[in-house]
Each structure stands twice: as C-alpha cells, then as structure tokens.
C-alpha cells in the first residue's frame, strides 16, 4: 500500500512537471511569435516608407483643394533631402506664383514675392491651414518617424485595388513627438505600397482618412500617383495631390535649401 501511494505521488509530480514544461514551452513560442509579428509589421512599414521617399527627390504635382461649393488648383514643384530639408515652389495660379516654403529641420520660412520678404512661421501658426488646404503648416515639419516612433502590429488583411494588403496598427511610443493616438495603414503584401491610411485622435475618434489611387511608374518605382486627404468630419472637403513626375536620388546639397535660394528657384 505504501509503495502504491509512492507511485501515485511520483506520477502526480511527473504530470505536474510535464504540464509546467509544456506551459513554459508554449509561453516561449507565444512570446516569440508576438515579437516576430511586431518585427514583421515594422519591416513592412519600413519598406513602404522607403519606397515612396529617396535620400533626395524632385517632384512636380498638382494640388487640388476641394470644398462643397468650389475647388482650387495649384501647380507645385518640390525638392527634398532626407526628412530635414524641403523646398516647395508654387508655379500656378498667377496670384500665388513664386511663393516658396522652406523647411530646415524644425523651422519653416515663407517667401512672399508680392512683398519681397522672407517670413519665419511662428509656433502659433503651425496648426493653421497650409495655403487653404486640409494640411497644416505643422504637417510640413513633422519630426515623427512612421517607423521609429510607433509600435507596429498586423491586425488583419484586406484587398484594395486588387492587391492583398496587411492592415497594420501603429501605436505611438511614450514621449514620441506625434499628434495621433493611433494609425491604421493598409500596405500591399508583395510590393509594399501604402494604399490607405486612417488617423485617430487620442480618444479613438477617426479624424482623417488618406486614400491612394492610380498606380504607375514614378521615378522608376511603381507608386500611387494620386493621394486624397479627407477630413472625415467635414463633409465634401478634401485635398487631392496628383504626382506628375518624380526624380529620386538627385544631386542636391543642404546649401540648396537656403533663404537666398528661395528668391531665385524656378
């Protein structure tokens, strides 16, 4: 009887040990799977981000501001170097022709040809509309990185423009210099094209939606040529950017992005 009790006790201990080992192995695999999933999501976002930007770029585009009762077009040229430097030249309509915006790291300068003056935009103007569009001046100097300032997680998939896409949730890291409480981004699985984006405030309300269309070759890369930026609470409002031509990795130095060059760039 004593031996029987010892055998039962030993069997119970062995079963408990097996269960603990199984639970530990499962926990390791589950945590490993989560880490891999997060890293995969980050890698997808990184590839999509790199695909649409080069170390330097020159772009020509039409920006159309759409309102319920009117619309207005601007023809724009832009130059950029990494994320710290950009110069935007408006070539049409006539009343805005020659207007230039210069971004140098955290600063924005505006050349106004009608008064022949450079104006530095103060912090109080950062949240104001840029040229009457649905973008703000702050959008021009965003310091945040869609790759480094968020954690990424694949939360689903979908089909957009006949492409299978990942739905990726982006949550800002603590202390990251971002304005959004959450972002969802739909990125194609095979060619890493950003095809749709939703931006939410800190309370979880959808604020802006970005839709992409018309995929074609731009600067030797297949990219959406049309982007619609839509404020969801303002029915009938949107800003549409149509890219006509893009050149990547052009020879341009930091000295190009100077206040002196604002007056003579064409």
N, C-alpha and C positions, 0 to 999 in steps of 0.2 A: 504493500500500500504506500509505504514511504517512497519507494522507487517510482511508483506511478505518479505521485504528487510532484516529485522532482522532474519527471519527464514532462508533465503538463506545464510546470513553471518554466522549464527551459524552452518549450515550444512557444509559450506566450512571449518570452523575452525575444526569441528569434523572430517571431512575427512582427513584434514592435520594431525591432531593428530594421527588418526589411521595409516596413512602412515608412520609417524615418528616412532610410536611404532613398526610397522611391520619391518621397516628398522633396528631399533635397535635390535630387537629380532633376525633377520636374521644375523646381524653382529656378535652378541654374539655367535650364533650357528656356524657360519662360522669360527670364530677365535678359538672356542673350538674344532671344527673338525680338524683344522690345527694343533693345539697343540697336540691333541690326536694322529694324524697321525705321527708327528715327534717323539713323545714318543714311539709309537709302533715300528717305524723303528729303533730307538735306542735300544729298547729292543730286537729286532730280531738280531741286530748286536752283542749285548752283549752276548746273548745266544750262538750264533755261535762261538764267540771268546772264551767263557768259555769252550765250548765243545771240542775244539781242544787243549786246554792247561790245565794243572793242576797246583796246587800250586808248585809241583815238578814233574819232569819227567825224565825218562831214555829212550833213543831211539837208535835204530840201523837202518841204512839206506844205500842205495846205491845212490850216486850222479853221474849222467852221464852228461858230458859236450859234447854237440853235435855241430859240425861245418859242413859246406858243404862237406868237404873232409876228415874229421876224427872225431873220438869220443874217449873219455877217461872216465874211471870209477874210482871212489873212494869209498871204504867202510869206513863208518864213524860211530862212536859212539858219543852220546852227552848226557850231563846231564844239567838240568836247575832247577833254583829255582826262582819262580815268573818271573819278567821281568828284574831283575837287574843282575842275575848271570847265566852264562852258561859256559860249558867247552866242547870243540869239539876235539875228538881224531881221527886221520886218521890212519886206520889199514892196508890199501892197496891202491895203489900198493906199491911195496917194496921201491921205491925211496922216497916216502912220508911217509912211515910207522913211527909212533911215533911223527909225527908233531902234535902240540897241539895249539889250540887257546883258550884263556881265556878271558871272558868278566866279568868285575867287574864294574857295573854301567856304567860310561861313558868311561872307558878305555878298550883297547884290548891289550893283551900280546900274543906273539907268541913264543913257544918253538921249536927251530930248533935242532933236535938231531944230525945232521951231524957236527955242530959246538958247540954243548952243551951250547947253550946260550938262555936266555930269552930276547926277543926284544919287547919293547913297540912301538906300531904303532903310529907314529906322525899324527897330523891332516892332513898333506899334503898327507897321504896315504889313507885317509878314502874313497875317491871316486874311488880308484883303484880296479880292479877286485880281488875277493877272489878266490885264487887257480885257476885262469884262467876261472872261471865260469861267468855267467851273473849276479851274485850277486856282490855287492861291500862290502868292509870292513865296510862301514857305515851301511849296512843292518844288520850287526851283533850287532850294538849298538843302534839301533833305540830307541829313547826316547819316540816317539809319541805313543799315545794310540788310537787305531781304534775306541774306544768307547767314550773317553773323549775329544779328540782333534778335533772332527769333529761334524758338524750338519748332521742329517740323515733325508732322505725323501724317501718314497716309490714312485717311478715314473712309475712303470709298473710291469708286471709279465710275466713269460715265463715257458716253460717246458724244463728242462735239465736232461738228464739221467733218463727219465720217472718220474721225480719229479716236481711238481708245485713249482715255485720259485718266490720270490719277487725280483724285480730289485730295488736296493737301491742306491741312490745318496749320496755321502759323500763329503761335502764341508768343508775345514779346517777352524777352528775358527781363528780370528785375533790373531797374535802372537804365534800360535801353532807351535811347533818345527817339522814341516813336510816339505817334499820336493815336494809333489804332489799338483797340483792345483785343482784336482778333482779325485774322485774314484767312479767307479760303481762296486757294488758287487751283485752277484746273490746268494741268500740264500734260501734253501728249506723251504717251509711253515710249514711242520709238524715236521721235525726232525732237523731243523736248521743247515744244512750242507752248508758250503761255497763251491759252485760248479764252480764259475767263477769270475774273477776279472779283471777290466781294470783300468789302471793308466794313468792319463793325466797330462801334464805339465801345467804351469801357462798360456800358450797361448791356451790351449784347444786341444793340439795335443796328440793323443794316443801314449804312449811310450812303455808300457809293458802290456802284457796280461798273466794272470795266468789261467791255465785250470786244473781241477781236474778229477780223474777217479778212477776206481776200488774200490768201496766202500766195506769195510769188517770190521770185528771186530779188533780193535787195542786198547789194554789196557782195554778191556771191553766196548768200545764205538764204534759204527758204524761210521767210518770216511773214507774219500777218502785216499787210500794208495799211490796214485801217484799224483804228482804235477808237471806240466810243466810250466816253467817260460820262456816266449818268448819275446825277444825284437823285436818289430814289424818292425823296420826299418833295421834290419839285417837278411835278408832272409837266412833261413837254420840254423840259430843259435837258440839254446835253452838249458836250463839246466833242467834236469829231476831228481826229487827226488822220490825214491821209499822207503816207510817205511816198514820195515820187522817186527819190534817188538817195542811196546811202553809199558812202565810201568808208571802209574800215581801215584802221591802222595806217592813216595818212601821216606824213611827216609834219608834225606841229609841236612846237615847244611851249613852255609856260609863258614865255615872253609874248606870244601871240595874244594871250588873254590879259591885255593891259588896257588901262583907261585911254591911253593915247590911240590905241588901235580901234577903239570904239568909234572914233570920229572918221576913220578912213576905210573901214572894212566894207567890202562890197560883195 
